[in-house]
Amino acid sequence: MSALENISARPSFASFAPPSRTLMGPGPSDLAPRTLAALARPTIGHLDPAFVSMMDELKELLRYAFQTTNALTFPVSGPGSVGMETCFDNLVEPGDTVIVCRNGVFGGRMIENVQRAGGIAVIVDDTWGEPVDPQKVEDAFKANPQAKLLAFVHAETSTGARSDAQALAAIARRFGALTIVDAVTSLAGCELRVDDWGLDAVYSGSQKCLSCTPGLSPVTFSPAALARIQARKSKVQSWFMDLNLVLDYWNSAKRTYHHTAPINSLYGLHESLVQLAEEGIENAWARHARLHRMLRAGFEAMDLAFVVAEPWRLPQLNTVHIPADVNDADLRRQLLTDFNLEIGAGLGPLAGKVWRFGLMGHSCREGNILLCLEALATALTRQGRPADADAAFAAARRALAD
Amino acid sequence: MSALENISARPSFASFAPPSRTLMGPGPSDLAPRTLAALARPTIGHLDPAFVSMMDELKELLRYAFQTTNALTFPVSGPGSVGMETCFDNLVEPGDTVIVCRNGVFGGRMIENVQRAGGIAVIVDDTWGEPVDPQKVEDAFKANPQAKLLAFVHAETSTGARSDAQALAAIARRFGALTIVDAVTSLAGCELRVDDWGLDAVYSGSQKCLSCTPGLSPVTFSPAALARIQARKSKVQSWFMDLNLVLDYWNSAKRTYHHTAPINSLYGLHESLVQLAEEGIENAWARHARLHRMLRAGFEAMDLAFVVAEPWRLPQLNTVHIPADVNDADLRRQLLTDFNLEIGAGLGPLAGKVWRFGLMGHSCREGNILLCLEALATALTRQGRPADADAAFAAARRALAD
């Protein structure tokens, strides 16, 4: 028997042929055919002059998406959680006090990030499904005037609630603190103006309203955030995320090798952003708002209740209460099996209690909404909770016409 | 003037059309057409049952590539440097002594990783281009019996030198230490037997001899390494890299959401590994060795001298001295411009002194070698250092026939 046979038989698997789903969960969203095609373009080197030119375009396209002139704007080579950690690891020094707002899962992750970076988190809690309360943030600053940072989630992916990023950043500024903002779900799906609102470190993800493949995290840092990073007393604890090193690759004429960039995923992100620029960012925001109204009308016609109240409801992430006596897992399995439709389950304390319907980027289309209403009405009716698809369609169409 | 115009004009860029290069640098290597095609398959959710089945196949395929039965074998969702940091952040606790071997750039990065994780690095230096000296490692353990880890690079991408991973791991075992091994360039390009050699934590990259797109880092951990991670006294400093959390997604029946996996890149990795299994890992090692002999014969016919002596020369990464009076940057630019051929520059102290020719994965093909010899002979001759392409071809063909 050879060593090979001892260790592990030679596996014999076929190429993977994924089913063709419609993605209406909290991300990934559907990729446009143009974006999928871009992923398959021939790989070139990460220091190739042609690639470097594309990097420059990418940065300009991201500045447009974020509505910023920040020089330090680029996609981190990792999922959104790496973008998050990049912000915290670079801006938090051991012993720093950080006010962290928690009104869902992702605010909780921010606390973990602060603590692992050696910071002290002062937690401002709000009910899941509600926005962050600016008054509580103001009180937290008054009680902790030494706080150097305010961290909050602009669009809570676990609940579908938007918070008032502009108001929160204004409070931080009054107390001399910088802001770290999670814009994973908000970027390109609803109004986000990094410069006008004075946000300092903002991270997002490629797989939500940008409708690119997951694995990239666009970030942007204000000049004040950059100055603080450059004035750090202690080394950033992560070598990979240390912006003082990454900058030599993404933001200097030298293009010093730091790590091998995820070339093909970056082709995809470039193509997503080119499409966003073609549509226009304000038109993209308006499309999400308009189609949210369509989905909402259909849901209301089926007596589905939203978790988040207006005006804090995110158009791109619609969270509804699961009706009584409906089996969550069974229903989602039916949608997937019978309609190839993916929707999102609840997270944390909301598990089993809510569904999350994403209308993100290329997934935010009329056809997807009609499929969703049809599939949901069918599955609910099968579970003994009759839902009227005709009424839902009619309501949805009327909402679109308004 | 609208806010949009104030901030940033709407960019107007075309889709990116990369040139079609032949990649013979230190990675990325050429992707096979099958692998490129896999990247463009429709994105599905990271918790989709179809995706979860593919993850299981991926793990089995990676175990085969690593020649291991380690349960904890999966691709980290980030470039090789994230795989590296995942190993160090999980295995090093503050105050731990780690013996780190440095015979090139990537050993140096290991030192950075140890220190940023709060460890104490005992450095064993060897000349760049030479393998790690086992005697020095033995001496370092004798002088530092408290050392808990030995870290070394199996295949130094900056020099093209292989080290004797089996012998080094045996020393560590005798002193009760675990090993962290950089196999970024070695995996699938030359013999690597994780179980037979007793390696504990091994990380690699997707873009070298696996010929997938960059951005994924296959890792494998022995049961002893896993036990040490689970017995840690302190929290892993990175939330994203904390294996105690990642495991719930990659290695448990629950498949708890941790982060959104880079779906399409993972399609590509699966396809690369299916091709590797079809060829057979030992056949892949043999192909790299055989075509290295072909390239070497051609280079020797052109009087190009290798940096690394046999038997430590890596077949998949061929480093040669730049001949006197040849302009490094000009020549590489000519190769890229006139032949669409990318080769690698020297790194660190070897910058301007060596070229690195990768023969990795799908790039390790006869046609690439012939193009490389032709291009190099032409460019050298243009720079006033005549090189005989005919002689090089003849020598290369003879080497292949032997």
Contacts between the chains, C-beta under 8 A, distances in Angstrom:
chain1	res1	chain2	res2	distance
A	3	B	67	7.3
A	3	B	193	6.6
A	3	B	196	6.0
A	4	B	67	7.4
A	4	B	281	7.1
A	4	B	282	6.6
A	7	B	67	4.8
A	7	B	68	6.6
A	7	B	69	6.4
A	7	B	193	7.4
A	7	B	195	5.5
A	7	B	196	7.3
A	8	B	60	7.8
A	8	B	63	5.2
A	8	B	64	4.9
A	8	B	67	6.6
A	8	B	68	7.1
A	8	B	69	6.2
A	9	B	64	7.9
A	10	B	64	6.3
A	10	B	277	5.5
A	10	B	280	6.2
A	10	B	281	7.7
A	11	B	57	7.3
A	11	B	60	5.1
A	11	B	61	5.4
A	11	B	64	5.4
A	11	B	277	5.0
A	12	B	277	6.7
A	13	B	57	4.9
A	13	B	60	7.7
A	13	B	61	6.7
A	13	B	270	7.8
A	13	B	274	5.5
A	13	B	277	7.0
A	14	B	274	7.3
A	15	B	34	7.1
A	15	B	38	6.7
A	15	B	270	7.8
A	15	B	271	5.8
A	15	B	274	6.0
A	16	B	38	7.1
A	16	B	41	7.4
A	16	B	54	4.9
A	16	B	57	7.4
A	16	B	267	6.0
A	16	B	270	5.1
A	16	B	271	7.1
A	17	B	41	7.3
A	18	B	41	5.3
A	18	B	42	5.7
A	18	B	43	7.8
A	18	B	44	4.9
A	18	B	50	6.0
A	18	B	51	7.3
A	18	B	54	7.7
A	18	B	267	7.1
A	19	B	42	8.0
A	19	B	44	6.5
A	19	B	48	7.8
A	19	B	50	5.4
A	20	B	42	5.2
A	21	B	42	7.0
A	21	B	44	4.9
A	21	B	45	6.9
A	21	B	48	6.9
A	23	B	43	7.0
A	23	B	44	7.4
A	23	B	45	6.3
A	25	B	45	5.9
A	27	B	260	6.3
A	28	B	43	5.2
A	28	B	44	7.9
A	28	B	45	6.4
A	28	B	46	7.2
A	28	B	260	6.5
A	28	B	263	6.3
A	30	B	43	7.2
A	31	B	42	7.3
A	31	B	43	5.0
A	34	B	15	7.1
A	36	B	40	4.6
A	36	B	41	7.7
A	36	B	42	6.9
A	36	B	43	7.5
A	36	B	264	7.8
A	37	B	40	6.0
A	38	B	15	6.7
A	38	B	16	7.1
A	39	B	39	4.4
A	39	B	40	5.1
A	39	B	264	5.5
A	40	B	36	4.6
A	40	B	37	6.0
A	40	B	39	5.1
A	40	B	40	3.7
A	41	B	16	7.4
A	41	B	17	7.3
A	41	B	18	5.3
A	41	B	36	7.7
A	42	B	18	5.7
A	42	B	19	8.0
A	42	B	20	5.2
A	42	B	21	7.1
A	42	B	31	7.3
A	42	B	36	6.9
A	43	B	18	7.8
A	43	B	23	7.0
A	43	B	28	5.2
A	43	B	30	7.2
A	43	B	31	5.0
A	43	B	36	7.5
A	43	B	207	7.9
A	43	B	213	5.9
A	43	B	214	7.8
A	44	B	18	4.9
A	44	B	19	6.5
A	44	B	21	5.0
A	44	B	23	7.3
A	44	B	28	7.9
A	44	B	342	7.4
A	45	B	21	6.9
A	45	B	23	6.3
A	45	B	25	5.9
A	45	B	28	6.5
A	45	B	342	4.8
A	46	B	28	7.1
A	46	B	214	7.0
A	48	B	19	7.8
A	48	B	21	6.9
A	48	B	336	7.3
A	48	B	342	6.5
A	49	B	336	7.7
A	50	B	18	6.0
A	50	B	19	5.4
A	51	B	18	7.3
A	54	B	16	4.9
A	54	B	18	7.7
A	57	B	11	7.3
A	57	B	13	4.9
A	57	B	16	7.4
A	60	B	8	7.8
A	60	B	11	5.1
A	60	B	13	7.7
A	61	B	11	5.5
A	61	B	13	6.7
A	63	B	8	5.2
A	64	B	8	5.0
A	64	B	9	7.9
A	64	B	10	6.3
A	64	B	11	5.4
A	67	B	3	7.4
A	67	B	4	7.4
A	67	B	7	4.9
A	67	B	8	6.7
A	68	B	7	6.6
A	68	B	8	7.1
A	69	B	7	6.3
A	69	B	8	6.1
A	77	B	78	6.5
A	77	B	79	5.5
A	77	B	215	6.3
A	78	B	77	6.5
A	78	B	78	4.4
A	78	B	79	7.9
A	78	B	82	6.4
A	78	B	240	7.3
A	79	B	77	5.6
A	79	B	78	7.9
A	79	B	240	7.8
A	79	B	259	4.6
A	79	B	260	5.5
A	79	B	261	7.6
A	79	B	262	6.8
A	80	B	259	7.2
A	80	B	260	7.0
A	81	B	239	7.0
A	81	B	240	4.8
A	81	B	258	7.9
A	81	B	259	4.5
A	82	B	78	6.4
A	82	B	82	7.6
A	82	B	240	5.4
A	84	B	240	8.0
A	85	B	238	6.4
A	85	B	239	6.1
A	85	B	240	5.2
A	109	B	239	6.8
A	112	B	239	5.0
A	113	B	239	5.7
A	116	B	235	6.3
A	116	B	236	7.7
A	116	B	237	5.3
A	116	B	238	6.7
A	116	B	239	5.6
A	117	B	237	7.7
A	193	B	3	6.6
A	193	B	7	7.4
A	195	B	7	5.5
A	196	B	3	6.0
A	196	B	7	7.3
A	205	B	260	7.0
A	207	B	43	7.9
A	207	B	260	5.7
A	213	B	43	5.9
A	213	B	262	6.5
A	213	B	263	5.9
A	213	B	264	4.1
A	213	B	265	7.0
A	214	B	43	7.8
A	214	B	46	6.9
A	214	B	260	4.2
A	214	B	261	6.5
A	214	B	262	5.3
A	214	B	263	5.6
A	215	B	77	6.3
A	215	B	215	6.2
A	215	B	260	7.8
A	215	B	261	7.7
A	215	B	262	2.9
A	215	B	263	7.8
A	215	B	264	8.0
A	215	B	265	5.9
A	235	B	116	6.3
A	236	B	116	7.7
A	237	B	116	5.3
A	237	B	117	7.7
A	237	B	237	5.3
A	237	B	238	7.7
A	238	B	85	6.4
A	238	B	116	6.7
A	238	B	237	7.7
A	238	B	238	6.1
A	239	B	81	7.0
A	239	B	85	6.1
A	239	B	109	6.8
A	239	B	112	5.0
A	239	B	113	5.7
A	239	B	116	5.6
A	240	B	78	7.3
A	240	B	79	7.8
A	240	B	81	4.8
A	240	B	82	5.4
A	240	B	85	5.2
A	257	B	347	7.1
A	258	B	81	7.9
A	259	B	79	4.5
A	259	B	80	7.1
A	259	B	81	4.5
A	260	B	27	6.3
A	260	B	28	6.5
A	260	B	79	5.5
A	260	B	80	6.9
A	260	B	205	7.0
A	260	B	207	5.7
A	260	B	214	4.2
A	260	B	215	7.8
A	261	B	79	7.6
A	261	B	214	6.5
A	261	B	215	7.7
A	262	B	79	6.8
A	262	B	213	6.6
A	262	B	214	5.3
A	262	B	215	2.9
A	262	B	262	7.6
A	262	B	265	6.7
A	263	B	28	6.3
A	263	B	213	6.0
A	263	B	214	5.6
A	263	B	215	7.8
A	264	B	36	7.8
A	264	B	39	5.5
A	264	B	213	4.1
A	264	B	215	7.9
A	264	B	264	7.9
A	264	B	265	7.3
A	264	B	268	7.5
A	265	B	213	7.0
A	265	B	215	5.8
A	265	B	262	6.7
A	265	B	264	7.3
A	265	B	265	6.1
A	267	B	16	5.9
A	267	B	18	7.1
A	268	B	264	7.5
A	270	B	13	7.8
A	270	B	15	7.8
A	270	B	16	5.1
A	271	B	15	5.8
A	271	B	16	7.1
A	274	B	13	5.5
A	274	B	14	7.3
A	274	B	15	6.0
A	277	B	10	5.5
A	277	B	11	5.1
A	277	B	12	6.8
A	277	B	13	7.0
A	280	B	10	6.2
A	281	B	4	7.2
A	281	B	10	7.7
A	282	B	4	6.5
A	336	B	48	7.3
A	336	B	49	7.7
A	342	B	44	7.4
A	342	B	45	4.8
A	342	B	48	6.5
A	347	B	257	7.0
